[in-house]
Each structure stands twice: as C-alpha cells, then as structure tokens.
C-alpha cells in the first residue's frame, strides 16, 4: 500500500518515507501482539492527526484488529459509550493535546465501561514521564513500543477482517458504529486515487480533515495507496494551513466551505496557487454556486462531494470541468465503477423516474459490513437486494449522476460532523431537573447551531448556566446547545398515529430566540 520516493508523511519537522513508515508499522504490530492484541480485537485511537494515528491504525490492520476511531472533541459521556460498545481492549491517547485534560475526562468515565480495556498506550510529544498505570490499567509509551524487542512472526490478515469503526448518527440516543472491513477500505482507496488525481506523482494533500472521520480517512488512505504525500495538521489553524500549502506545494485539498471562504478572505493567492482542485462539503454557504464561482476566480476548481460513514466519504463527486452550477451541488458521479445508486420512494422502495426526488439508496464495494453488534439496525438499513437506505433526499439527474438535496431525518450537521439530536437530548435529560428535552438546529452564517428545549420536573429550578456546564462536561463542543429554553410543554399536533412534537414549530421558536438574543 505504501510506495514512492517522496516523503509519505510530513508532520512538523518530521519527514517519514514509505520504507520507514512500513518499518514503524511492523514494529508496533509486533509490540501490540506481545501485549495480547489479536485478530478480531478493537483498538481505540483517541488521537488527533499525527503519524502515530496512522501507524497505530495500520499496525492494528496488520494484526487483523479494527480501529475504533474516537474524535478528540469527545468528552466523558461519548468516550464512555464508545469504549463500552466497541469492546476496545487497547486505548491509545495523547493526554495533553491542545492543553485538554484527557486524564480528567477518563476519570469521569464509568469504570464498567473500561472493564474490557487491558492496556493503555500513551502518546506524547514532550519528555514528560509515562505513568506505570492509567485508570488502573498497564500503561506503555507509544515511542517505546516502536523500539521494542525482536519482531514476531505474524499471520497475514484477511480481507474480511474488520479494519475501522466510524461513529454515525443514531436515532435511539447513541450513535451507531459502522464497521468496515480491510477489503472495503483498500478497494475504496484504489478507486478514489485515480478519480481524484491522487495517483499523480506530485500529489501532496493537506490532511487538515480529522482522520477519525470518514472524510479525512478516505482521502488519507487513497493518497497513501497511490504513493503520494500527506501533510498532517493535528489541529487546523488557518495561517498555519496557508503556510503549509505554500511551503510544501500542496496540490490537493478537501474541506468544508467555511475553510475555503476563510482562505479567500485572509490568504495570499501565492499560498494556494499550487492547488489544482478540491472537493468541498457545503455546510453553511447560502449560495453554493457563487461560492464555486469565487473559487474559480482564484484559480481553484471546486466540486461537490457525497459520502457517509456507511459507504465512506468520496463515494461520489461532481466532475472537474463542469459548469459551476453543477459543481456546486452535493452528489455527482460514483467513484467506483462497481457502485450503484437509485432514488426510491421511501415507503415502498420503488425506484423513481429520473428527475424525481426520493430516498437515495446505494450499493458498492466501499460499503460497511454491519453496524457493530447491532444486527437489528443493520437489517433495517438494508433492502432485500442489498442496497443501503441512506435516509438522504436526492434526485436522479440521469446519465449516472445524482444530486443530494437534504437529510430526510432530523440529523444535524454540527461543526462539520453529523450528530443525532436524540444523543444530545438523552444527555441533557441526565440533569436531575430535566424531565424531557428536544434539540433542533438553527441555520446561521457559520453553519447549524443546536438549541435545546427542556420541560422540567415539578418544582425543579431552571438554570441555563447549569445545563450548559453539564453539557460541556460530557459532550463534544460542537454538540453543546447554544441555548436552553424552558417550556411548560412541547408544541404538539395530531397525526394518524397519535400526537407528535411539532419540530418545525420548535425550529421557528429557536430561530426567533437566537435572532432576538433572548
């Protein structure tokens, strides 16, 4: 998977070539094996973008073990849930990243959720000592494991072995864990590289997107597969990103529309002049066509994308060279020649005619194998002939192209990540004073913001500051509601199946509250 004479990874002052990277992967795989990691196990990576993330991920794959990708923005409630449900036997983390007290976060995790964790591997970029034990578990220094004793003979992994689990939006209070096999990850990387131009000999991609999500992971695997160079950023900062683009002659860049808008507003054109084109996700721009045209005027041809955790990011893309109004849309043409899509009536699964909007259904070699340990959810997501029900509203444009229109459900796009309102609601309801909670999204200049409406228990006192502090302790920052609004009862409406909460009315109320600054 690794080849090429140019550096494979650039990270700060580090230049890691393919042969050195392969050696580190083999060394860590041997150390993990000696720690007891075996085929079928899960290893939780709670790290930002850094060489250690990729080394640990590929070393786990070398053993036939799967990586549980944990977002560094996650806090105690989320980490507790993911470690418990994934059954991770090993945790790799960076205690002091960005000055965040990850040890304190772990201290808030219920001990039962950590019962299956056998080893903790601590990554640091300073000389501070590694404790002998973390959370009562044996601890080891990441760098020491790269220089451990003699290697051991390892059996070759299988294409059907689990490779990585991504969190995806949930509808029952917790996110589902989408498991991908080695075959789906490797095949998708092979398909993405030529379609996105990552197989060109001068490919240098700025890895600003987090590796823990499918957007960042899919592009990284494709570049590594094709022998290109990844310039890693552990945390995105615009001025640093622009300087990295200039110094390393970055040729490829994918990201959110807000990232590109900030580049145009503050950057110098000489900093991005080496970029050929790039894919973008429209999270907040009110006029995608104008956004793409502004990029064209600056010499960067942008195109819309489509993907999700279940089929991986970069599953489809608009074509370079198309008109701006086409490139501005999400969706496009399928990356893999063996993938398929159809647009169906969501109630009957009947395929609709070209030009009609319905639920997007997908099938292809990049698909997940299951929602981990959740066969009921897996069965519900799949049609009888093996298509994934995406829950996305789309339109078949004909000629092998589709346009993504919107989510059919209530999932929210927050800070570039998909989040489930049910998950946030369940956590708010942990507060002793809250009887029930509903979370809706309000669109603004910088994307969607979550707003929480709460109904309190009788005689309970309302404190917005208390609820905010409660959520800050347990949820990633992007999931923390920006407002908490008390109600005597949620607005309801009658339907054929009984009363339903009027979420549209709640959105109107939330929009009015934010506009008024109440």
N, C-alpha and C positions, 0 to 999 in steps of 0.2 A: 504493500500500500504506500510505502514511503520511497521516494526516488528523487533524483535531481541533484545537481551540483550546487545550486544556490542554497542559502540558509532556509531550512524548513520553518523554523520558529525564530522570530525576533521579539525580544522582551526586554525593554530597558537596554542595558549594555550587553545582554546575552545574545549570542548567535549560535543556534543549535542546528547542525546539519543533519541530514537524514540518517547517516550511519550512527552518529552519536545519539540521536533520539531513539533509534532502534535498540541500541545497547542499554539505554536507561529503562526502556520498556521491559526488556528481557530481565534486567536486574531486579526491577520492582516486582515483576511477576514471580520470580523465584522467591523473593522475600515474602510476598503475600502468601505463596503456597506454604512456606515454612511457618507462617502464622496461622495456617489452618483454612485458608480460603480455597474453596473447591468449586468445580463446575456446578452451576445452578444457584450459587450463592449471590447475594446482593451486597454491593459496596456503596455506601452513601458518600457522595462528594459535596461538601459544603464549602466550596471554594469559588473565588472569582476567576476571571480569565487569567491564567498563568500557565507556564509549561507543566507544572505539577498536575493541573486538571487533566490535560491531555495524556500525560504519561500514566497517571493512575487509571484513567478510562481505558486506554489501550492495553495496559497491563492486565486489568480485570478481564478484558475480552480475550487476551491470550490464554487465560485460565478457563474460559467459558463461563465466567461470572458476569453479572449485569451491574451496570452503574445506576444508582438511584440519584438522579440529578436534583440537587437541593438548591433553591435560589438563595443567594446570600442576603436577600432582603427579608427572608422568612424569619419569624420570631417564634417564641416558645410553643404556642398552640399549633402552628403549622409544622414545626420540626418534630414535635411530639407525635402528631398524627402520621407524618410520612415515615419516620423511623419505625413506628409500630407496624403500620400496614405493609410496608415493604419487607419487613423482616431482615433489615440490613444487619450483617454480622460484623462489619467493619465500618467505622466512620473516619473520614479524612477531613480535617478542617483547619482553618487559619484563624487562631484565636484573636489576633489584634488587627484584622483587616479594617482599614478606614477608622481605626480607633474604636470599633464596636466591641463591646464586651460579650463575645460569643460564649465564654465560660458562664457568665451570669445567665444568659439565655438558656443554656443547657441545664443550669441549676434549677430552672423553673419547670423543666420537663419532668413529667411523672416518671418515677423510677420503673414502673411496669412497662413503659414504652421502650425502655432501654435494656430490658432483660435479655434480649437476644444478641445485643452488641457484645462481642467478645474482645475486640481490640479497637483502640483509638490511635490514629496516626496524626501527628501534629506537624503542620507545615508552618515555617517561619521564614522571614527574610531578614532577620537580625540574629544576633548571637545569644539571645536570651535562652536560658536553660529550659529543657523539656521536662515536665514533671514525670515521675515514675508511673503515676496513675491519674486518670481523668474520669470523673464520675464513678470511681471505684473500679475502672477497667484498666488493664495494662496499656500503657502509652508508649509510643515509639516516635522518633523523629523521622520525618519523611526523608531528609537527606541521608540519614544513616542507613535507611533501607536500600538506597541506591548504591551503597558501598558495602553491602552485607557480604556474607561468606560466599562460598562457591555456589554456582548455579546448580539447579536440579533439572533432571530430565522431565520435561512437561509434555503431556499428551496434547496432540493438536485439537483445538476447539472444533465444534461442529457448526455448520451454517445455521442450524436450527436452535443453537444456544441463545438464550436471552443476552442482549447487548446493553440496552439502556431503557430506563423507565422515565417518561416525562409526565409531570402533573398536567392534568387537563381539567376543564371546567366541570364542576359537579352539579347535580340537581337535588342532592339529598343532604346538603350541608358540608360535604367534604369533596375535594377534587378526586377524580378517578386517576389511576396510574396506568398509562398506556405503555405496554411493553413491546419493544421492537427486538427482533432477532438480529444476529450478525448478518444474515442474508439480506434483510430489508435495508439495513444501514449501508452495507457495502454496495449493494446494487444501486441504491439511490445516489450514492456518491459517484458511481460510474456514469449514471445517466445525467446528473447535474453538470459535471465538469465540462463536457463538450458543448452543451446547450448554452451555458452561461459564459463560455470562453475561458474557463479556468484551466484548460489544458494548453493554453499558450505558454511558451517558455518563459515569458517575462511576467507572469502573473504574480502580483503582490496584493493581498487582500488585507484591509484593516479590520481586524477582529475586534470590533467595538461592541457588537451584539453579544450578550452573555451566552456562554457555552452551555449553561444549564437549561436553556430553552431550545426548541427545535429550530427556530430561525437561525440562531447563531451556530448551533451544532451542525445543521445540514450544510451550511456553506463551508465550515471548517473541514468537515470530512471530505467534501468534494475537492477542496484545494489540496489537502494532504494526499488524496488519492492520485491527483494529477501531477504531483511533484512541485507545486507552487510554494509560495512563502506566505505565512501568516504573521502579521504584525499584531501582537497581543496587547490589549489595554485592559488592566484589571478593573479600572473604573473610568467611565467616559467623562472626559473634560474637553470642551470644545477647542481651546487654544492648543492643548497637547495633541489632540487629534489632528488638527491642521498642520502642526509642525511635523508629526509623523508622516503625514501624506507627502509633505514636501521633501523630507529627508530621504524617505525610502521609495519615492516614486510609486506610490500606491496606484494600482491600475483598476482595482475593483472595490466597490463599496456598496453595501446594502444597509438599510436602516429605516427609521421612522421619518415621516415627512417633517417633523419638528427639527430633527437633526440637520436635514438639508437646508431648511429655512434659516436656521441659525448660522449655518456656513455662509449662505448668500449674504446675510445681514452684516456679519462681522469679519469675515475672512477676506484674504487677499487672493485673487484668482490664480496667482502663481502657485498657491499652496495645493490646489486641486487640479491643476492643468494636466496631470498625468492620468487622471481617471477617465476611462473610456466610456463607461456607462454604469448604471446601478439600478438595483431593484428597491422599491420603496413600499411601505405599508402606510396607507392613508388613515392615520389615527385622528387627526384634528383639522386638517386643512379644509376650509369650507368650499374651496373651488379647486379641485384636483387638476383640471385642465390648465388653468392659469399657472398652477404650481409647476406642472411639467414644462410649460412654455418658458417660464422663468429659468428653469434649469437648462433648457435648450439654449437660451440666450447666453448662458455662462459656459457653454461648451460641454455639458454633461447630459447625456441622453438617459433619462429615467424611464422606467417601465413598472407597471403594476404587477403584483405577485398574488399567489394564493398558496395556502398551506395550512395545516393544523397538526396538532400532536399525533393524531391517529394515522396520518399519511405522510407526515414530515413537511417541513417548510420547503419552498421552492418546487412544489408539486406542479405548479403551472405558472406561466409568465406571459406577459404581452410581448410582442415581437419588437426588437430593435428595428427602427426604420419605419414603423407605423406612424400614422398621424397622432398628434398629441392627444386628441380626444379619446383615441383607442388606448394609447399607452397609459392614460390617467386612470383607467379602470382596474379594479382588482380582478383577478382571474386570468384568462388568456388561454394559451395552448398548453397541452400537457407536456411535461418534461420527458417522461418515459414513453417510448414507442409502444410499450405493452400496457400502459394505463388506459383506463376508460372513464368517461363521465356520462351522466344522463341527468336530466331535470324531470322530476316526477311530482305528481300530486301527492302531498304528504299523507293524505288519508288512505289512498288506495295503492300507492307505489306505481301507478300507471304512468308511463313515460309521456311527457307533454310534447307538443309540437314546438318547432323552432320559433323563437320569439316570445314564448310564454314563460312566465315566472313560476317557479316552484322550488321544491327542495332539491338541492344538489346531492347526488349520490355518486360515490367514487369506488373504483377498484383498481388495483395495480400492485406491482412488486414492492413498493415502498410502504405498504400498509402495516399497521401494528398486528401483532398476533393475538392480543387479548387485552382486556382491562384486567390487570393483575389481581388474581384471587376474587374476581367478580364476574362469574360466568353469566349471571342474570343480565348485568349491564351490557356485556359483550353480545349476548344473543339479541337483546333489544336494539342494539345499534346496527345490526346486520340484517340485510334482506335475505330471503331464501336462496337467492342466486349469488350471494357473496359480495354485494355492494354495501358500502358504508353509508348509513344515513347521517349526513353531516350536520343537520339542523341549520344549514345555511340557505338563504333565499338566493337563487341565481336564475339566469336566463341563458338558454342555449342560443348562441348567435349564428349557428350554422358553420360549416367548414371546419369543425374541430375546435371551436373557440367558445368559451362561456364567459359571462360577466357575473362577478359576485355583487350582490345587491345589499344584503344585510343579514344579521343573525335572526333566525326565526324565533328563538327563545329569548330569555331575559339575561343572558350572559353579558357581562360588561367588559369593555376593553379599557383597562386602567393602567396608565404608565407603560403602555406597550405590551402588557400581559393580559390574557384572558382570565377573568375572575368570576366566580359564582356568587351572586347575591346571597344565595342560601348559606354559603360558607360564612360570609360576613355576618349575616343575621344570626346564625347559630352562635357565633362568638359573642355578639352584643348581648344575646339572651343569657349568657353566663353571669352577667351582672345581676346581683341579688334583687335589684329594684325593677328589672325589666321583665314584664310578662310576655311580650311579643315584639318582634321587630320586622320591619320591611325596609329593604335597601333598594334605591333606584339610582340611575345615572343621569346626570345633568351635563349636557354638552357645553363646552366653553372654548375659549381661544386656545387653551393648552391641552385640549382633549376632554375626556369624560371624567367627572368627579362623582364619587359616591356620596349619597345623602341618606341618612338613617332616620326613619320614623319609628318611634317607640310608644308602646302602650305599657304603662306602669302597673305594678301590683297595687292593690288598695293600700292607701296610707304610705306608699313609698315616695320618697323625695326625688325630684328630678335635678340632676346636676350634669350639664353638658360637659363641664371640665372633667368630672369623674369618669364619664363614659369615654371621653377622648383618651384619657390616661389609660383606662382599661384596654382600649383597642391598640394603643401604641405599644403596650407591653406584649401583646400576643399576636399581632398581625403585622405583615409587611407594610411598610409606609404607604405604598400605593393603594392598599386596600382600606386604609383607615378613613372612615367617613369624614368629610369636611364639615358637616353639620349634623346635629342630633336634635330632632324636633319632636316634642311630646304631643300625643293625640289622646283624646278620650277613647276613640275607636277609629279603625281604618275605614275609609270610604268603601262601601260595598255596592254590588249590583247583582241582580238576579240573573241566572243563566239556566238553560235546560237541566244542568247538572247540580243546581244549587247556587248559593251565594259565592261570589268571587270578589277578591280585593281589586279595586279599581287602580291598577298600577299606573295607568295613563293619568288619572287624577293626581296620584301621588307625585308623578313627574312634574305636572303643572304646578303643584304646590311647592315642590323643591326648587323649581326654576324661579318662581316668584320670590321665595325666601332668599335665594342667593342674589337675585337682582336687586332686592331691596336692602340687602346687607343686614337683615334681621338677625 
